[in-house]
Amino acid sequence: MFKFIKQYTETMKDAAIYPIISLFIFIIFFTVLLIMVKNMKKETVTKLSNIPFENNETSNSNL
């Protein structure tokens, strides 16, 4: 399988651009995520951190 992929990408022109684009998308996504988390209000962080401890969820035991 890897041999097929390698052979296919070697025949493509400008095949090296796809990993670079993927790397940029990866870096941009996690940079934006980091900025959003750093700018989040303290109240929001506290509210989100307490979600697992709330008992307001409905159980799906009717299966």
C-alpha positions in Angstrom: 0.0 0.0 0.0 2.8 2.4 0.9 4.6 1.5 -2.3 1.5 2.5 -4.3 1.1 5.8 -2.5 4.8 6.6 -2.8 4.8 5.8 -6.6 1.6 7.9 -7.1 3.0 10.9 -5.3 6.3 10.8 -7.1 4.5 11.0 -10.5 2.5 14.1 -9.4 3.9 17.5 -10.1 4.4 19.7 -7.0 3.5 16.9 -4.6 5.6 18.5 -1.9 3.1 21.3 -1.5 0.5 19.1 0.2 2.5 18.3 3.3 3.4 22.0 3.6 -0.3 23.0 3.4 -1.2 20.4 5.9 1.5 21.7 8.3 0.2 25.2 8.0 -3.4 24.2 8.6 -2.2 22.3 11.7 -0.2 25.2 13.1 -2.9 27.8 12.4 -5.6 25.6 14.0 -3.7 25.1 17.2 -2.5 28.7 17.4 -6.1 29.9 17.1 -7.2 27.4 19.7 -4.4 28.5 22.1 -5.3 32.2 21.6 -9.0 31.4 22.3 -8.2 29.5 25.5 -5.8 32.2 26.8 -8.4 34.9 26.2 -11.2 33.0 27.8 -12.8 34.5 30.9 -12.2 32.9 34.3 -16.0 32.5 34.9 -16.3 30.6 31.6 -13.4 28.3 32.6 -15.0 27.6 35.9 -18.4 26.9 34.4 -16.9 24.5 31.8 -14.8 22.7 34.4 -17.8 22.0 36.5 -19.9 20.4 33.7 -18.9 16.8 34.5 -20.0 17.2 38.1 -23.5 18.4 37.4 -26.3 15.9 37.8 -28.7 17.6 35.4 -28.2 15.1 32.6 -30.8 12.7 31.5 -29.8 9.1 31.4 -30.5 7.1 28.3 -31.5 3.8 30.0 -34.5 3.1 27.9 -32.6 1.1 25.4 
